[in-house]
Amino acid sequence: MSPLARIRATAPPSAVAAGLIAVTVGVTSAAAIVFTAARAAGADAREVSSWMLALGVGIAVTCAGLSLRYKAPVVTSWSTPGAALLATSLSGVSMEKAVGAFVFSAALTVVSGLTGWFARIMDRIPVPLASALLSGVLLEFGTGLFSQLGGSFAIAFPVFVLYLLARRLLPRYAVLIALGGGVVASVLTGGWHLERVRLSLAQPVFTAPEFDWKVLISVGVPLFVVTMASQNLPGVAVLRGSGYEVPVSPVLTWTGAVQAVLAPFGAFGINLAAMTAAICTGDGAHPDRQRRYLAAVWAGVFYLCVGLLGATVASLLTAMPHALVLAVAGVGLLATIEASLASALSDPASREAAVVTFLATASGVTLLGIGSAFWGLLAGVLTSVIASVGRRRRAAASAPAPRPVTAASCTPERTSA
């Protein structure tokens, strides 16, 4: 194999572009929340940079390692709902006690992976409900493309048109071409503010954990619950809905173990991704679904870059037009949303439950600090259970009644000799 062919095999442009878009969407949509959470714990500039470094390294290791191990696009990320929880619950908590809560949450994740209870729950969820859950999670990003047409038409419209044209002419590079067109359009319209970008490398800052039972209960346990319900659950649904049967328990064990090791440096939560993972599991990542794991590997490479340049990433986020991120994410997820909706509605028997799951998840409702992905799945399962009970009763009512037993029917027939 020639060097050029080897490069094309390990770095297909569509897979590299999918990994880059996944990281761009993940970072731009949640990095500000991570910074807010770090500040709530009293972190200074060096510690905030260390948080980004630890998260970037942890995600890179789990993304690349698990994807290469299972030959599937296993994309991990930090816990965005977890960061939002920390931003409101770490006020007055020392950095040492906060790190203790991170370690405790990671230990609970490892235990859930070793015992296998989470995998057993996921095995009982029907595929149409998992696909409906995925559709609901991605709906906001799908509609984000069109919502930008009103205020940022000069950026969103070229992205959309270039994607449609490329899908017919060069489908393998459709998202990459749309991204390039969006960058050019945003530069021409003056949407970038490059004067805000500052180049600097992140440095690790070690904080010895301190275990305070009050903080473990009030921060560690909710962080674990929110991460499992709002991140890992839809993350598994993305893989299952895309046809990848990755063993859940080992994945949880490894993500929890990596988080525990890096928690003293600021890794508060490493888990399966949902929305960004869908970018790497779709047709746009690679025409051969057996090779789409390369997109997740490249996502890990880009996350490593994000970690090493933690402070730089923060400044770059303020320079990038938000409309460009939403538009590219929207076209990157169109094929995935289409496939998941088709799977969700394919079985007439579970169609009602799938629609309920989709609507409840897409509503964005948050109860008890847990996001809509969990409540959407719960509503769908409840609908499915009630519907199945109703079907069994109707089947029993319409079944023919058994014939009554009579004396004549009990008399054996005589046969002729």
C-alpha positions as CSV (number, residue, x, y, z in Angstrom):
1,M,0.0,0.0,0.0
2,S,1.4,3.4,-1.0
3,P,1.8,6.1,1.6
4,L,-1.0,8.1,0.0
5,A,-3.3,5.2,0.1
6,R,-2.4,4.5,3.8
7,I,-3.2,8.1,4.7
8,R,-6.5,7.9,2.9
9,A,-7.3,4.6,4.7
10,T,-6.6,6.0,8.2
11,A,-7.8,9.5,7.6
12,P,-10.7,9.6,5.2
13,P,-11.8,13.2,4.7
14,S,-15.4,12.5,5.6
15,A,-14.4,10.8,8.9
16,V,-12.0,13.5,9.8
17,A,-14.6,16.2,9.0
18,A,-17.2,14.3,11.1
19,G,-14.8,14.1,14.0
20,L,-14.0,17.8,13.8
21,I,-17.7,18.8,13.5
22,A,-18.6,16.6,16.5
23,V,-15.9,18.2,18.7
24,T,-16.8,21.7,17.5
25,V,-20.4,21.2,18.3
26,G,-19.7,19.6,21.7
27,V,-17.2,22.2,22.8
28,T,-19.1,25.3,21.6
29,S,-22.4,24.1,23.2
30,A,-20.9,23.2,26.6
31,A,-17.5,24.7,27.2
32,A,-18.9,27.9,28.7
33,I,-20.9,25.7,31.2
34,V,-17.7,23.9,32.2
35,F,-16.0,27.2,32.8
36,T,-18.9,28.4,35.0
37,A,-18.8,25.1,37.0
38,A,-15.0,25.5,37.6
39,R,-15.5,29.1,38.7
40,A,-18.2,28.0,41.1
41,A,-15.7,25.8,42.8
42,G,-13.3,28.7,43.1
43,A,-11.0,27.7,40.3
44,D,-8.5,30.3,39.1
45,A,-7.3,30.6,35.5
46,R,-4.7,27.9,35.8
47,E,-7.2,25.4,37.4
48,V,-9.8,26.2,34.7
49,S,-7.2,25.4,32.1
50,S,-6.3,22.2,33.9
51,W,-10.0,21.1,33.9
52,M,-10.1,21.5,30.1
53,L,-6.8,19.6,29.8
54,A,-8.0,16.7,32.0
55,L,-11.3,16.4,30.2
56,G,-9.7,16.6,26.8
57,V,-7.1,13.9,27.6
58,G,-9.8,11.7,29.2
59,I,-12.2,12.0,26.3
60,A,-9.4,11.5,23.8
61,V,-8.2,8.3,25.5
62,T,-11.7,6.8,25.8
63,C,-12.9,7.9,22.3
64,A,-9.9,6.5,20.5
65,G,-9.3,3.5,22.7
66,L,-12.9,2.2,22.9
67,S,-13.5,2.9,19.2
68,L,-10.4,0.9,18.2
69,R,-11.2,-1.8,20.6
70,Y,-14.8,-2.4,19.4
71,K,-14.4,-1.1,15.8
72,A,-17.5,1.1,16.4
73,P,-17.9,4.9,16.7
74,V,-17.8,5.1,20.5
75,V,-17.8,8.9,21.1
76,T,-17.4,10.2,24.7
77,S,-17.7,13.7,26.1
78,W,-18.0,15.6,29.3
79,S,-21.3,15.6,31.1
80,T,-23.0,18.9,30.1
81,P,-26.0,18.4,32.5
82,G,-23.4,17.5,35.1
83,A,-21.5,20.7,34.5
84,A,-24.8,22.7,34.8
85,L,-25.5,20.9,38.1
86,L,-22.0,21.7,39.4
87,A,-22.4,25.4,38.4
88,T,-25.3,25.7,40.8
89,S,-24.2,23.2,43.6
90,L,-20.5,23.9,44.1
91,S,-21.0,27.4,45.5
92,G,-19.2,27.4,48.9
93,V,-17.6,24.0,48.3
94,S,-13.8,23.9,48.3
95,M,-11.9,22.5,45.3
96,E,-10.6,19.6,47.4
97,K,-14.2,18.5,48.4
98,A,-15.4,19.0,44.8
99,V,-12.7,16.7,43.5
100,G,-13.7,14.2,46.2
101,A,-17.2,14.3,44.8
102,F,-15.8,13.7,41.2
103,V,-13.9,10.7,42.4
104,F,-17.0,9.3,44.2
105,S,-19.2,9.8,41.1
106,A,-16.6,8.0,39.0
107,A,-16.5,5.1,41.5
108,L,-20.3,4.7,41.2
109,T,-19.9,4.6,37.4
110,V,-17.3,1.8,37.7
111,V,-19.5,-0.2,40.1
112,S,-22.5,0.1,37.7
113,G,-20.3,-1.2,34.9
114,L,-18.8,-4.1,36.9
115,T,-22.3,-5.2,38.2
116,G,-23.9,-4.9,34.7
117,W,-27.2,-3.5,36.0
118,F,-27.2,-0.6,33.6
119,A,-26.6,-2.9,30.6
120,R,-29.5,-5.2,31.7
121,I,-31.8,-2.2,31.7
122,M,-30.7,-1.1,28.3
123,D,-31.2,-4.6,26.9
124,R,-34.9,-4.4,27.7
125,I,-35.5,-1.2,25.8
126,P,-37.0,-1.8,22.3
127,V,-35.1,-0.5,19.3
128,P,-38.0,1.8,18.1
129,L,-38.0,3.5,21.5
130,A,-34.2,3.9,21.4
131,S,-34.5,5.4,17.9
132,A,-37.3,7.7,19.0
133,L,-35.2,8.9,21.9
134,L,-32.3,9.6,19.6
135,S,-34.7,11.6,17.3
136,G,-35.9,13.7,20.2
137,V,-32.4,14.4,21.4
138,L,-31.3,15.6,18.0
139,L,-34.4,17.6,17.1
140,E,-33.0,20.8,18.5
141,F,-29.9,20.6,16.4
142,G,-31.9,19.7,13.3
143,T,-34.2,22.7,13.7
144,G,-31.3,24.9,14.6
145,L,-30.2,25.0,10.9
146,F,-33.5,26.5,9.8
147,S,-33.9,28.8,12.9
148,Q,-30.7,30.5,11.8
149,L,-32.2,31.4,8.4
150,G,-34.0,34.3,9.9
151,G,-31.1,36.1,11.6
152,S,-28.1,34.7,9.8
153,F,-29.3,33.9,6.3
154,A,-26.0,34.7,4.6
155,I,-24.3,31.9,6.6
156,A,-27.1,29.2,7.1
157,F,-28.4,29.3,3.6
158,P,-25.1,28.6,1.8
159,V,-24.4,25.7,4.2
160,F,-27.8,24.2,3.5
161,V,-27.6,24.6,-0.3
162,L,-24.0,23.3,-0.6
163,Y,-25.0,20.3,1.5
164,L,-27.9,19.4,-0.8
165,L,-25.8,19.8,-3.9
166,A,-22.9,17.8,-2.5
167,R,-25.2,15.0,-1.4
168,R,-26.1,14.4,-5.0
169,L,-22.7,15.0,-6.6
170,L,-20.1,14.2,-3.9
171,P,-22.1,12.5,-1.0
172,R,-19.0,11.4,0.8
173,Y,-17.8,15.0,1.3
174,A,-21.2,16.7,1.7
175,V,-20.7,17.8,5.3
176,L,-17.1,18.8,4.7
177,I,-18.1,21.0,1.7
178,A,-21.0,22.5,3.7
179,L,-18.5,23.3,6.5
180,G,-16.0,25.0,4.1
181,G,-18.8,27.0,2.5
182,G,-20.0,28.1,5.9
183,V,-16.5,29.3,6.9
184,V,-16.1,31.3,3.7
185,A,-19.6,32.8,4.1
186,S,-19.0,33.8,7.7
187,V,-15.6,35.3,6.9
188,L,-17.1,37.4,4.0
189,T,-19.9,38.6,6.3
190,G,-17.5,39.6,9.0
191,G,-18.9,37.1,11.5
192,W,-15.5,36.1,13.0
193,H,-13.7,38.1,15.7
194,L,-10.2,36.7,15.5
195,E,-8.8,39.6,17.6
196,R,-10.2,37.7,20.6
197,V,-8.1,34.6,20.0
198,R,-5.2,34.1,22.5
199,L,-2.7,31.2,22.0
200,S,-1.6,29.4,25.2
201,L,-1.0,25.8,26.4
202,A,-2.8,24.3,29.4
203,Q,-0.9,22.9,32.4
204,P,-2.1,20.2,34.8
205,V,-2.9,21.3,38.4
206,F,-3.2,18.5,40.9
207,T,-5.8,18.8,43.7
208,A,-5.8,16.2,46.4
209,P,-9.4,14.9,46.9
210,E,-11.1,15.4,50.3
211,F,-14.1,13.3,51.0
212,D,-16.9,15.1,52.9
213,W,-20.0,12.9,53.2
214,K,-22.3,15.9,52.9
215,V,-20.7,16.9,49.6
216,L,-20.6,13.3,48.4
217,I,-24.4,13.0,48.9
218,S,-25.3,16.5,47.7
219,V,-23.0,16.7,44.7
220,G,-21.4,13.3,44.0
221,V,-24.7,11.3,43.9
222,P,-26.7,13.8,41.8
223,L,-23.7,14.1,39.4
224,F,-23.7,10.4,38.9
225,V,-27.5,10.1,38.5
226,V,-27.7,13.0,36.0
227,T,-24.8,11.7,34.0
228,M,-26.2,8.2,33.7
229,A,-29.8,9.4,32.9
230,S,-29.0,12.3,30.7
231,Q,-25.8,11.2,29.0
232,N,-25.0,7.5,29.1
233,L,-28.6,6.4,28.5
234,P,-29.1,8.4,25.3
235,G,-25.5,7.6,24.4
236,V,-26.3,3.9,24.4
237,A,-29.5,4.6,22.5
238,V,-27.5,6.4,19.7
239,L,-25.2,3.3,19.3
240,R,-28.1,0.8,19.4
241,G,-30.3,2.9,17.1
242,S,-27.4,3.0,14.6
243,G,-27.0,-0.7,14.7
244,Y,-23.8,-0.9,16.9
245,E,-24.1,-3.5,19.6
246,V,-21.2,-2.3,21.8
247,P,-21.0,-4.0,25.3
248,V,-22.3,-1.4,27.7
249,S,-20.7,-2.6,30.9
250,P,-17.0,-2.5,29.8
251,V,-17.6,1.0,28.3
252,L,-19.0,2.3,31.6
253,T,-16.2,0.7,33.5
254,W,-13.5,2.3,31.4
255,T,-15.0,5.7,31.3
256,G,-15.5,5.7,35.1
257,A,-11.9,4.5,35.7
258,V,-10.4,7.2,33.4
259,Q,-12.5,9.8,35.2
260,A,-11.3,8.6,38.6
261,V,-7.7,8.9,37.5
262,L,-8.1,12.3,36.0
263,A,-10.5,13.8,38.6
264,P,-7.8,15.4,40.7
265,F,-6.9,17.5,37.7
266,G,-10.5,18.5,37.0
267,A,-12.2,15.7,35.0
268,F,-15.6,15.9,36.7
269,G,-17.5,13.6,34.2
270,I,-16.5,11.5,31.2
271,N,-19.4,9.6,29.6
272,L,-20.9,8.5,26.3
273,A,-21.9,11.3,24.0
274,A,-25.3,11.4,22.3
275,M,-25.8,14.4,20.0
276,T,-22.2,14.6,18.9
277,A,-22.0,10.8,18.6
278,A,-24.8,10.8,16.1
279,I,-22.5,12.9,13.8
280,C,-20.0,10.0,13.7
281,T,-22.5,7.2,13.4
282,G,-24.3,8.6,10.3
283,D,-23.7,8.1,6.6
284,G,-21.8,11.4,6.4
285,A,-18.9,9.9,8.5
286,H,-18.1,7.2,6.1
287,P,-20.1,5.3,3.4
288,D,-18.9,2.0,4.9
289,R,-20.5,1.7,8.4
290,Q,-17.7,-0.7,9.4
291,R,-15.2,2.1,9.0
292,R,-17.1,4.9,10.8
293,Y,-15.2,4.2,14.0
294,L,-12.4,6.3,12.4
295,A,-14.6,9.4,12.8
296,A,-14.7,8.7,16.6
297,V,-10.9,8.1,16.7
298,W,-10.4,11.5,15.0
299,A,-12.8,13.1,17.4
300,G,-10.5,11.8,20.1
301,V,-7.5,13.4,18.4
302,F,-9.3,16.8,18.2
303,Y,-10.5,16.5,21.8
304,L,-6.8,16.1,22.8
305,C,-6.0,19.3,20.9
306,V,-8.9,21.0,22.8
307,G,-7.4,19.8,26.1
308,L,-3.8,20.9,25.3
309,L,-5.1,24.3,24.1
310,G,-7.7,24.8,26.8
311,A,-7.3,28.5,27.3
312,T,-7.0,29.0,23.5
313,V,-10.3,27.1,22.9
314,A,-12.1,29.4,25.3
315,S,-11.0,32.5,23.3
316,L,-11.7,30.8,20.0
317,L,-15.3,30.1,21.1
318,T,-16.0,33.8,21.5
319,A,-14.5,34.5,18.1
320,M,-16.6,31.9,16.1
321,P,-20.1,32.9,14.9
322,H,-22.7,30.7,16.6
323,A,-24.8,30.5,13.5
324,L,-22.1,28.6,11.7
325,V,-22.0,26.0,14.5
326,L,-25.7,25.4,14.4
327,A,-26.0,25.3,10.7
328,V,-23.2,22.8,10.2
329,A,-24.5,20.6,13.1
330,G,-27.9,20.7,11.4
331,V,-26.8,19.4,8.0
332,G,-24.4,16.9,9.7
333,L,-27.4,15.3,11.6
334,L,-30.0,15.3,8.8
335,A,-29.3,11.7,7.7
336,T,-29.1,10.4,11.2
337,I,-32.5,12.0,12.1
338,E,-34.0,10.6,9.0
339,A,-32.8,7.1,9.8
340,S,-33.8,7.2,13.4
341,L,-37.3,8.4,12.6
342,A,-37.8,5.7,10.0
343,S,-36.7,3.1,12.6
344,A,-38.9,4.5,15.4
345,L,-42.0,4.4,13.2
346,S,-41.3,1.1,11.4
347,D,-43.3,-1.2,13.8
348,P,-47.0,-0.3,14.0
349,A,-47.3,-2.1,17.4
350,S,-44.8,0.3,19.1
351,R,-45.5,3.4,17.0
352,E,-47.6,5.2,19.7
353,A,-44.9,4.6,22.3
354,A,-42.2,5.8,19.9
355,V,-44.1,9.0,19.2
356,V,-44.6,9.6,22.9
357,T,-40.9,9.0,23.5
358,F,-40.0,11.4,20.7
359,L,-42.3,14.2,21.9
360,A,-41.4,14.0,25.5
361,T,-37.7,13.9,24.8
362,A,-37.9,16.8,22.3
363,S,-39.8,18.9,24.8
364,G,-36.6,19.5,26.8
365,V,-38.4,19.1,30.1
366,T,-36.2,18.8,33.2
367,L,-37.5,17.3,36.5
368,L,-35.5,16.7,39.7
369,G,-32.4,17.9,37.8
370,I,-32.7,15.1,35.3
371,G,-33.0,15.9,31.6
372,S,-35.8,15.1,29.1
373,A,-34.0,12.0,27.6
374,F,-34.7,10.0,30.8
375,W,-38.3,11.2,31.1
376,G,-39.0,10.7,27.4
377,L,-37.9,7.1,27.7
378,L,-39.9,6.6,30.8
379,A,-43.0,8.0,29.2
380,G,-42.5,5.7,26.2
381,V,-42.0,2.6,28.3
382,L,-45.1,3.4,30.3
383,T,-47.1,3.9,27.0
384,S,-45.7,0.6,25.7
385,V,-46.6,-1.3,28.9
386,I,-50.2,0.0,29.0
387,A,-50.7,-0.6,25.2
388,S,-49.5,-4.1,25.5
389,V,-51.9,-4.8,28.4
390,G,-54.7,-3.4,26.3
391,R,-53.8,-5.6,23.3
392,R,-53.7,-8.7,25.5
393,R,-57.1,-8.0,26.9
394,R,-58.6,-7.4,23.5
395,A,-57.0,-10.6,22.2
396,A,-58.5,-12.5,25.1
397,A,-61.9,-11.0,24.6
398,S,-62.0,-11.9,20.9
399,A,-60.7,-15.4,21.4
400,P,-63.5,-18.1,20.8
401,A,-64.9,-19.5,24.0
402,P,-64.0,-23.2,24.7
403,R,-66.7,-25.7,23.9
404,P,-68.5,-27.0,27.0
405,V,-67.7,-30.6,28.0
406,T,-70.7,-32.9,27.6
407,A,-71.3,-36.6,28.4
408,A,-71.4,-37.3,24.7
409,S,-68.2,-35.7,24.0
410,C,-66.6,-37.8,26.8
411,T,-67.9,-41.1,25.3
412,P,-65.1,-42.8,23.3
413,E,-65.9,-43.5,19.6
414,R,-66.6,-47.0,18.6
415,T,-64.5,-48.3,15.8
416,S,-65.5,-51.1,13.5
417,A,-63.6,-54.2,13.7
